[in-house]
Amino acid sequence: MRISLSSSFLGKTFHFKFQVFNTPVEPTTGISARIPHTTEYVVLLDYDNIVDPRLEDELVYLQELYQLGDFHVFATNEFGRHVACIDRLPIRKALQVVHTSTCDFNFKQGIRINEYRTWILRALEKGNRPKPKYLYSIESSYNGKRLQSEAHGLFFQNYYGANIRLTKPDGNTELEVQGYKTGSKINVKDLERK
């Protein structure tokens, strides 16, 4: 629930915004977009309620616009998708990519509200929802143009079975993870899979 109020008093306008949301209670763990001990990031995106043909069009557009390598797509539920590109990007470029995308608004803000100043994608189960599942990769002719995060690439490959073309690894094998609490929304289709 959101409430927005405006009031004028003594030649000033006061604008108040008030929002109520469920307190996150479901513990889980996610991986960080930040490359440890650097100011560089990989691209992580979180989409709610999107169909794959639309997502694929957008990811190809982002690859061409920013000359990015392969994108790897993971299902969180029927229409929820996590996306990763393991290219190493300076923070300004990573911000541009994330903000150009149509991914979830709250996810875009993550770097500003997370105490470690990074984006986090869920890696483990969340309540009754299983961990994300690897679906497919969108290959790019720009793959290997930039250094790639070896740690992220190996994680996606070993933990999810993703098809990672690690052509220009950075030699770093350290990955940041973060525990956090999230909402406990349960999708009926997730429960049917168990």
C-alpha positions as CSV (number, residue, x, y, z in Angstrom):
1,M,0.0,0.0,0.0
2,R,1.3,3.5,-0.9
3,I,0.0,6.8,0.3
4,S,1.1,10.2,-1.1
5,L,0.0,13.4,0.6
6,S,0.7,17.0,-0.3
7,S,-0.1,20.0,1.8
8,S,0.7,23.7,1.6
9,F,1.4,25.8,4.6
10,L,3.1,29.2,5.0
11,G,4.1,29.4,1.4
12,K,5.7,25.9,1.4
13,T,4.5,22.7,0.0
14,F,5.0,19.6,2.0
15,H,5.0,16.3,0.2
16,F,4.9,13.0,2.2
17,K,5.2,9.5,0.8
18,F,4.3,6.5,2.9
19,Q,4.5,2.9,2.0
20,V,3.6,-0.3,3.7
21,F,4.9,-3.7,2.7
22,N,5.3,-7.1,4.1
23,T,8.4,-7.6,6.3
24,P,10.8,-10.0,4.6
25,V,10.8,-13.2,6.7
26,E,12.1,-16.0,4.5
27,P,15.9,-16.5,4.8
28,T,17.9,-17.3,1.7
29,T,21.3,-16.7,0.2
30,G,22.3,-14.9,-3.0
31,I,25.4,-14.1,-5.1
32,S,26.8,-10.6,-5.4
33,A,27.4,-8.9,-8.7
34,R,30.6,-7.3,-7.3
35,I,34.0,-8.7,-8.2
36,P,35.7,-9.0,-4.7
37,H,38.4,-6.4,-4.0
38,T,37.6,-4.3,-7.1
39,T,35.1,-1.7,-8.2
40,E,33.9,-3.9,-11.1
41,Y,30.7,-5.9,-11.4
42,V,29.1,-8.5,-13.6
43,V,25.6,-7.9,-14.9
44,L,22.8,-9.5,-12.9
45,L,19.2,-8.9,-13.7
46,D,16.0,-10.0,-12.0
47,Y,12.7,-10.0,-14.1
48,D,9.3,-10.6,-12.7
49,N,6.4,-11.6,-15.0
50,I,8.1,-11.7,-18.4
51,V,7.8,-14.1,-21.3
52,D,10.9,-15.5,-22.9
53,P,10.6,-14.1,-26.4
54,R,10.4,-10.6,-25.0
55,L,13.3,-11.2,-22.7
56,E,15.4,-12.6,-25.5
57,D,14.8,-9.5,-27.7
58,E,15.8,-7.3,-24.8
59,L,19.0,-9.2,-24.0
60,V,20.1,-9.2,-27.6
61,Y,19.5,-5.4,-27.7
62,L,21.6,-5.0,-24.5
63,Q,24.4,-7.1,-26.0
64,E,24.5,-5.0,-29.1
65,L,24.1,-1.7,-27.3
66,Y,26.9,-2.3,-24.7
67,Q,28.9,-5.0,-26.6
68,L,28.3,-7.6,-23.9
69,G,29.1,-11.3,-23.9
70,D,26.8,-14.2,-23.5
71,F,23.7,-13.9,-21.3
72,H,22.6,-16.8,-19.2
73,V,18.9,-17.2,-18.2
74,F,17.5,-19.0,-15.1
75,A,13.9,-19.6,-14.1
76,T,12.7,-18.7,-10.7
77,N,9.1,-19.6,-11.5
78,E,6.9,-19.8,-14.6
79,F,7.4,-16.1,-15.6
80,G,10.3,-15.1,-13.3
81,R,13.8,-14.9,-14.7
82,H,17.3,-14.3,-13.4
83,V,19.8,-13.2,-16.0
84,A,23.6,-13.1,-15.7
85,C,26.5,-11.9,-18.0
86,I,29.9,-12.6,-16.6
87,D,31.7,-9.7,-18.3
88,R,33.6,-7.5,-15.9
89,L,32.3,-3.9,-16.1
90,P,33.2,-0.7,-14.2
91,I,30.4,0.4,-11.9
92,R,29.2,3.2,-14.2
93,K,28.8,0.8,-17.2
94,A,27.1,-1.8,-15.0
95,L,24.7,0.8,-13.8
96,Q,23.9,1.8,-17.4
97,V,23.2,-1.8,-18.4
98,V,20.9,-2.5,-15.4
99,H,19.0,0.8,-15.7
100,T,18.6,0.4,-19.5
101,S,17.0,-3.0,-18.9
102,T,13.3,-3.5,-18.0
103,C,14.2,-5.7,-15.0
104,D,12.4,-5.3,-11.7
105,F,12.5,-1.7,-10.3
106,N,13.3,-2.8,-6.8
107,F,16.2,-4.9,-8.1
108,K,17.6,-1.9,-9.9
109,Q,17.6,0.0,-6.6
110,G,19.5,-2.8,-4.8
111,I,22.9,-1.2,-5.3
112,R,21.7,1.9,-3.5
113,I,20.0,0.2,-0.6
114,N,22.2,-2.9,0.0
115,E,24.7,-2.3,2.8
116,Y,27.5,-3.8,0.5
117,R,26.4,-1.7,-2.4
118,T,25.8,-4.5,-4.9
119,W,23.1,-6.3,-6.7
120,I,22.2,-9.8,-5.3
121,L,20.5,-12.6,-7.1
122,R,19.0,-15.4,-5.1
123,A,21.0,-18.7,-5.5
124,L,19.3,-21.0,-3.0
125,E,15.7,-22.1,-2.2
126,K,13.3,-19.5,-0.9
127,G,10.6,-21.0,1.4
128,N,8.9,-23.7,-0.7
129,R,10.4,-22.4,-4.0
130,P,13.3,-24.3,-5.4
131,K,16.6,-22.7,-6.3
132,P,16.6,-21.1,-9.8
133,K,17.0,-23.5,-12.7
134,Y,19.2,-22.9,-15.7
135,L,17.2,-22.6,-19.0
136,Y,19.4,-21.3,-21.8
137,S,22.1,-19.0,-22.9
138,I,22.0,-16.2,-25.5
139,E,25.4,-16.3,-27.2
140,S,27.1,-13.1,-28.4
141,S,29.8,-12.3,-30.9
142,Y,31.2,-10.0,-28.2
143,N,31.9,-12.9,-25.8
144,G,35.5,-12.7,-24.6
145,K,35.9,-9.1,-25.7
146,R,36.2,-8.1,-22.0
147,L,37.7,-10.0,-19.0
148,Q,35.2,-12.4,-17.6
149,S,34.6,-13.2,-13.9
150,E,36.0,-16.7,-13.6
151,A,34.3,-17.1,-10.2
152,H,30.9,-16.2,-11.5
153,G,31.3,-18.4,-14.6
154,L,32.4,-21.4,-12.6
155,F,29.6,-20.9,-10.1
156,F,26.9,-20.8,-12.8
157,Q,28.5,-23.8,-14.6
158,N,29.1,-26.0,-11.5
159,Y,26.0,-25.1,-9.4
160,Y,23.4,-24.8,-12.2
161,G,24.9,-26.7,-15.1
162,A,24.9,-23.5,-17.2
163,N,26.6,-23.5,-20.6
164,I,29.4,-20.9,-19.9
165,R,31.8,-19.9,-22.6
166,L,34.7,-18.7,-20.4
167,T,37.0,-17.5,-23.1
168,K,38.8,-14.6,-21.2
169,P,38.9,-15.6,-17.5
170,D,40.2,-13.1,-15.0
171,G,41.9,-15.7,-12.8
172,N,39.8,-14.7,-9.8
173,T,38.0,-17.6,-8.0
174,E,36.6,-15.6,-5.1
175,L,32.8,-15.0,-5.1
176,E,30.8,-12.9,-2.6
177,V,27.6,-14.4,-1.2
178,Q,25.1,-12.7,1.1
179,G,22.4,-14.1,3.3
180,Y,19.2,-12.1,3.5
181,K,15.5,-12.3,4.2
182,T,13.0,-12.0,1.4
183,G,9.2,-12.1,1.0
184,S,7.6,-15.5,1.2
185,K,5.3,-15.3,-1.8
186,I,4.5,-18.9,-2.9
187,N,3.4,-19.6,-6.5
188,V,1.0,-22.5,-6.8
189,K,2.9,-23.8,-9.8
190,D,6.1,-24.0,-7.6
191,L,4.2,-26.2,-5.1
192,E,2.9,-28.5,-7.9
193,R,6.5,-29.3,-9.0
194,K,7.5,-30.8,-5.6
